[in-house]
Amino acid sequence: MTTIVNNPAPTTNEGGSNLLIGTIVLIGVIMIIFYFGIPAIKNMGPIKLDIPTPQVVIPDKINVNIEQTK
């Protein structure tokens, strides 16, 4: 045999108003993120890395004489 479940019809129609309130709240949160978040990201500036430069010692005179001794 087949069991049939008859659900009663909803007595109130709150689905539309909850969707509208949720949409308004979501738009408000997105606007707050754009209003405060984007300027904060712009003001952060570039990341500054402190990398020391290598110390290279270059002699004043370089002997480039290619004569070989026998």
C-alpha positions, 0 to 999 in steps of 0.5 A: 500500500502507498502511504500518503502524507498530507501536509497542511497549508501554511497559515502565514505567508512570511517567505517573501518578507524574510527574503526581502529583509535578508536581501536588504541586510546582505546589500548593507553588509556589502556596502559597508565592506566596500565603504571601509574595506577598499580604502583600508586596502588602498592605504596599506601601500606596498609591502616593504622588505628589508633585504640587506645589500651584499658587500662586494670588495673590488680591488683597486688594481687587477693584474691582467698580465698573461705572461707565463714563466717557464 
